[in-house]
Amino acid sequence: MIDNEADDAYRNQVKLNYQFSSWAGQTKVGNSNVRLLDFRIESEDLQGWKLEEKEELPPGTRQQRVFRYIHSPARESSNQRYVSTIFECSSVFDAHETLIDVVMTYMARKLPRCETRGLEIGDICFGSHGEVNLSVIFARFNILVEIQSAIPGLAPVNAFAGNVDSLILSRYSRNKEFHEG
């Protein structure tokens, strides 16, 4: 039998650890009604990066679609690889709830905010512990992005995460102009 009260208590504790009520449903650009539809990363979308694999995953109740990508630098000399999971959620608030769903699966009780480590991406962003960010999770509008380094050693994800965030912002700007123009 599933103990829903214990699950709810744990979820509420995670929300407290992450100060959820201070950022839930808020965006830095636009408003909380912004919703990007059919968001995907195509091979030509990220300059300097090669798309190695793309897999559609089953969405949860808060998501419209979920994709997992593996990217590597376009130049052959680098051994960096990043695994990105992109959740297109039903709303900004659902993206934030999905962030809580994902961090509930992590071993760390709380991750540091990206801004405290010099990384300014997303409406809300958390990075990994340690000297460099080997993973980040951030929400921008209704899109939740989890990026992890897929190689041993120190391969920071900051630049790649910034590129993905810029792609989301450019899609927002393009859609905004289309709907306003």
PyMOL commands that set and color helices and strands:
alter all, ss='L'
color gray80, all
select helices_A, chain A and resi 4-17+20-22+92-103+114-117+158-180
alter helices_A, ss='H'
color red, helices_A
select strands_A, chain A and resi 49-57+63-73+82-89+124-127+135-140+143-149
alter strands_A, ss='S'
color yellow, strands_A
deselect
rebuild
show_as cartoon
